[in-house]
Amino acid sequence: VMREKPRKNSDFIITRPMIRSIVGVGIVFVAALLGMLAWFGQGITPYELSVFFTVFVMLQFWNMFNAKGFETHHSVFTCLKGCREFFLILAAIGIGQVLIVEFGGPVFRTVPLAWGEWVAVIGLTSLIAFGGEAVRALRRR
């Protein structure tokens, strides 16, 4: 960052590529979440609400890797050293999500999920991070 030219004070803080990324990811997230709601139908059960909530949080969790790697010319997974704070935040989000879903009960209107369901949600939502990696790899070529 220190090697880059300073930006002008009059420049808007959000660049056009950032806007495209935010809108694109937002559309994907809204489509996925609305698709889930349509799949569940009317009268969402506490189980379905727990899955929906977990998918929502895990989509954001994995998108943090894309935010970290925004406009970089390398894989996010190649420069993991020196990112202690990033991983502490990821751990807090992940642990917090598990605690809320598994032990939140009536307070958060959640029910515990089975290990297989956790694996499925984590695996499917991780496609966001790997999709971002694929886009960055294509841009490097």
Disulfide bonds with the S-S distance in Angstrom:
none
